[in-house]
Amino acid sequence: GAIAAFKGYGGFPGSICASINEEVVHGIPSASRELKDGDIISIDIGALKNGYYGDAAKTFAVGQVSEEARKLIEVTRQSFYEGLKYCRVGYRLSDVSHAIQSYVESHGFSVVRDFVGHGIGTSLHEDPQIPNYGPPGKGPRLAEGMVLAIEPMVNAGGYSVEILKDQWTVVTLDGKKSAHYEHTLAITDDEPLLLTSLD
């Protein structure tokens, strides 16, 4: 009973985003692109149901990947959960951001600066924007009822990115691999509630 949230959004041609290797986000699916052993692919999916949006992403290993690629996927996923520890009433938004950045950089990777997480609800992208980097103790305090899409985008090399000529696909400037992990969650009076499922 849901519909694909990305199809036609801002002119995006796909129903999902499929980003391979050095592609960070917004990769356009194509039947002409063949996955190879050693690739990694990030799948980002949005859905609209009963007037509300959900947004989630996960990076997968294709066949036998390098140790660095496997570590990149694992660190990206865990960085989300490090940020999740601060998704509680009373913390500030940048406490989440700082936790993600600190974890990622402690493992020798970098956090993308040009694209961020976001509020989500009756629109796919709502305030506040949620960077995956920054000092703690800044921004609005988290309150019960807030719904957020938190999505670390992590590069094996530097954090700089560029957009390809298709006007959508974002790639790492240095050509190194990138991984992505995202959930939609609600701030409650207790533990944060994950509204999407990936694992």
Salt bridges, closest charged atoms under 4 A:
GLU23 OE2 - ARG33 NH2 2.71
ASP39 OD2 - LYS36 NZ 3.92
ASP55 OD2 - HIS118 NE2 3.26
GLU82 OE1 - LYS85 NZ 3.00
GLU105 OE2 - ARG113 NH2 3.98
GLU151 OE2 - HIS118 NE2 3.42
GLU151 OE1 - HIS180 NE2 2.74
GLU182 OE2 - HIS118 NE2 3.83
GLU182 OE1 - HIS180 NE2 3.97
GLU191 OE1 - ARG88 NH2 2.60
ASP199 OD1 - LYS58 NZ 2.89
ASP199 OD2 - ARG77 NH2 2.92
